[in-house]
Amino acid sequence: MAARTQHRLSSRRVDTERKQGRYADGGGLYLQVSPQGTKSWLFRFTLGGKARQMGLGAIQTISLREARNAALKCRKLLHEGVDPIEARKRERSSKRIQDETAKTFKECAEAFINTHKAGWQNAKHAAQWTSTLETYAYPVIGSLPVQDVDVSLIMNVLEPIWQEKNETASRVRGRIENIIDWATVANYRKGENPARWKGRLEIMLPAKSAVSKVKHHKALPYDEIGAFMRELEKRDGVSARGLEFLILTAGRTGEVMGATWAEIDLDKAIWTIPADRMKASKEHRGPLPEKAVTLLRGMQDTTVSEFVFPGAQPNRPLSNMAFLQLIKRMGRGGLTAHGFRSTFRDWVAERTILSSEVAEMALAHAVSDKVEAAYRRGDLFDKRRKMMDAWADYCGTVHECSEGNVMPFSQ
C-alpha cells in the first residue's frame, strides 16, 4: 500500500505528541513541538529556489482542519506565483488601515447631522433626528461598524415599533437610509442600502397604509363653541386662560404655550410669532380680537414671566399636557386642543362668505401650490381682523343649533 502524502496526522496524534520535532501532515504542513512542549502549525515551502517557512498559529487557536485549509490556501497562492508570507502582510496591513478608518453607525449619523443641520429649517429638526436615533437606532446599531449594518439589524430596530408607532418608525427608517447612503458615498461602507424601502424592506414589513390610519383631531361642532367658552370662562387658572386664548385666535397649541410678551403688541392688537416657532418656518402676524386683548391684559396683571401663559415655574411655559388635562376635567375627554382649529375652519366655511384663502391664512397653513405661493404677496390682514372679531363674537354667544344667518363680509 502506498504511503499517504496528505493528512498523515490524526487529531489524537496532534493532542498527544510530546516529543520535540516537526511532524509532517503533507502538502507542506507540519506540526511543530518546541523544547518546552508548546505546539504550533508550520507551513514550509520553496519559492525562487529558497526554502521558507510560515507560522500558522498555535494548536489551541488553530485546529488540524483549519491548519489544513490554511495550508491549501498557501499552496494556491504559490501556484499563482504569490508569496503567501507577503500576501498575509498585505492583508494584515489592509485590515489595520480599514479598522483605523472604520466608522460606527453613530459616528456616521453624527457626521451626517452636523453636515446637514445648517440647511434644515430650524434647530428643532436636528434635535428630532438625534432624539429618534438615540431612542430607537443607537441601542441596536449605534456602536456597530456602519459596514456591518444589514437588513436583519434594521429589522431589529423597526419591528418593535412598526405597528404601534408607525409614523415614528417610518421616520427612523428614512433617517437610517439617509445616513447609510452618506456613509456609502464617504467610502465607509460598500453594498446595497439595507434600510431602503423599495425592493427591500417593503418585502419584510407591512405597508405604512396598512398599519396606520389617519387620526383626525376630534373637533367640537361650532354651534357648541359658545356653551363651551362660557363654561371655560368660569374656570380659574393659567391653563383655562391659555385654552380660551387658543380658541379666540385659532392658534396651534405649541404657538400659544410658547407665546412671550415680546411677541404681543396690545396697543395695536397684533400677535407676531417669529419664524422659528412656526410650523412653516415663516413669521406669522395675527390680529387679536378685543376679547383676546382683554384676556391678555388680565394675564399681564397677574404674571411676572416672559411667557404669556407660564407654567408652575415662572421661567417655563405651560406643560404640553395642560390643555388636554383641562379638557378632560371639563368632561370633554374626546376633544383635543388642536381640534378647535377645525371648529373655527368649519365655522368660516359654513357661516361666513369669506374665501378659504382668508381662513387658511388665519390658520397659518403653508401653501402647497408653488405658483399660488409665488403670487400670494399680502397677508389679507384687514379681512382676517374682521373675521377674528366675528369669530370672537360668535364664541361669546350660546347657540341652540347650527342654523342661522350667514355672516356678511365684504370681499
C-alpha positions, 0 to 999 in steps of 0.5 A: 500500500502506498504511503499517504502524502496528505493528512498523515496526522490524526487529531489524537496524534496532534493532542498527544505528541510530546516529543520535540520535532516537526511532524509532517501532515503533507502538502507542506504542513507540519506540526511543530513541538518546541523544547518546552512542549508548546505546539504550533502549525508550520507551513514550509515551502520553496519559492525562487529556489529558497526554502521558507517557512510560515507560522500558522498559529498555535494548536489551541487557536488553530485546529488540524482542519483549519491548519489544513485549509490554511495550508491549501490556501498557501499552496494556491497562492504559490501556484499563482506565483504569490508569496503567501508570507507577503500576501498575509502582510498585505492583508494584515496591513489592509485590515489595520488601515480599514479598522483605523478608518472604520466608522460606527453607525453613530459616528456616521449619523453624527457626521451626517447631522452636523453636515446637514443641520445648517440647511434644515429649517430650524434647530428643532429638526436636528434635535428630532433626528438625534432624539429618534436615533438615540431612542430607537437606532443607537441601542441596536446599531449605534456602536456597530461598524456602519459596514456591518449594518444589514437588513436583519439589524434594521429589522431589529430596530423597526419591528418593535415599533412598526405597528404601534408607532408607525409614523415614528418608525417610518421616520427612523427608517428614512433617517437610517437610509439617509445616513447609510447612503452618506456613509456609502458615498464617504467610502465607509461602507460598500453594498446595497442600502439595507434600510431602503424601502423599495425592493427591500424592506417593503418585502419584510414589513407591512405597508405604512397604509396598512398599519396606520390610519389617519387620526383626525383631531376630534373637533367640537361642532361650532354651534357648541363653541359658545356653551363651551367658552362660557363654561371655560370662562368660569374656570380659574387658572393659567391653563383655562386662560391659555385654552380660551386664548387658543380658541379666540385666535385659532392658534396651534397649541405649541404657538400659544404655550410658547407665546412671550410678551415680546411677541404681543403688541396690545396697543395695536392688537397684533400677535407676531410669532417669529419664524422659528416657532412656526410650523412653516418656518415663516413669521406669522402676524395675527390680529387679536380680537378685543376679547383676546386683548382683554384676556391678555391684559388680565394675564399681564396683571397677574404674571411676572414671566416672559411667557404669556401663559407660564407654567408652575415655574415662572421661567417655563411655559405651560406643560404640553399636557395642560390643555388636554388635562383641562379638557378632560376635567371639563368632561370633554375627554374626546376633544383635543386642543388642536381640534378647535382649529377645525371648529373655527375652519368649519365655522368660516366655511359654513357661516361666513362668505369669506374665501378659504384663502382668508381662513387658511391664512388665519390658520397659518397653513403653508401653501402647497401650490408653488405658483399660488405661493409665488403670487400670494404677496399680502397677508389679507390682514384687514379681512382676517381682523374682521373675521377674528372679531366675528369669530370672537363674537360668535364664541361669546354667544350660546347657540341652540343649533347650527342654523342661522344667518350667514355672516356678511363680509365684504370681499 
